[in-house]
Amino acid sequence: MKIAIDIRNIGRKRTGSETVIVELVKTLVENDPENTYFLLTNTKEREVINYITNTLNLQKRSNAQIVSLFAPLRVWWLFIAVATFIQREKIDLFHTEYIVPFFIKKTTKVLTHIHDVSFAVKSIRPLIRKKDLLILDLVMEKSLRRADGIIAVSEFTRDELVRYYKNISRKITVIYNASSMNKSAAVTWDEIGKKYKLPVKYIFSLGTMQPRKNIPFLISAFLEFAKKVPDIDLVLSGERSYHFDAVIDKILDCQPELAKRIHFTGYINSTDLPEIYKNAQCFVSPSLYEGFGIPIVEAFNTETPVVCSDIPAYREVAKNAAKFFHPCKIDQCVAALYTVCTDNKIAQELVKAGKDRQQAFSWKKSAQQLKVLIAEEKYE
């Protein structure tokens, strides 16, 4: 079988979505020598191609090849460049994320991977770029209709898809994300601490800085927490790039002295992350809406206590292995952080629960589910 996979996110530092495609593709290619994989990207940059090759361990794989497709406009890449490639190469199955090309024959089966449907949620839509909403509103429903199979990363995401889009429930398969986090980094803590200018004691938060990630709320909560606990700082990772939340800087400007205890690392290499998790007092995620929550599973894997917003996807992933707070109530967040950072017994209970919970998530198991889905001859 000829299988084409959209791997554009690899090398773009898009955190969760990049992690998902890396781990699933890597595991599929390693364990499926019978099929031929065409890995489609929109870049020809040698540095990025080398990164993809090394990340996916493709050096000795005869069943997979990277294909760089050119398109003068980003929107043309999927609908023209990819569609043309699929027709020319007679691809049997195409896997992508969210939007699918419409103008390909039904002889090519299409799977689309949906990480969340925040763009369909009334309360979250104002936090998303208007340009992104316009595109998604135009093509998302058609994409889901054209798809032969839809992969949801959680039961919550499946339920949200059924809630907002009609007649697709039979197409949906839930395949959980997981963690590929090693328990130790490749370099020492001293080297990592110097590299990212980390404080001795800190609370750690990982992710993009889009408005729905609720970082201004976390900063406001930390500024209150900092008045009670003078020796613990806040470390925020993530780049000031894609759809950066401008409110972050406004809040920091209001309390410049306390703001000195908030550290922005920028993008953190995956090889450095284990030690940064392990040395944190706790991991915190205040997001308003998610489809899964890979950093939570990463924290479980590195035995780091988790504090997070009480949203459905996080409840599904963490169950009893996190200290929850309402994502709009600062006092609850402050209390949760204070409890976990000052009560070692509670912190260790969360660590133990996290070690048990993380066993539910495995990239190997998820890739096997995807392989079974690919092999199905018929789709509902």
PyMOL commands that set and color helices and strands:
alter all, ss='L'
color gray80, all
select helices_A, chain A and resi 16-31+46-55+74-89+118-120+125-127+130-146+155-164+169-171+189-196+211-213+215-228+247-254+256-259+273-278+294-301+312-318+330-342+344-360+363-375
alter helices_A, ss='H'
color red, helices_A
select strands_A, chain A and resi 2-6+36-41+64-68+93-97+109-114+149-152+172-174+202-205+233-237+262-266+282-285+306-309+323-325
alter strands_A, ss='S'
color yellow, strands_A
deselect
rebuild
show_as cartoon
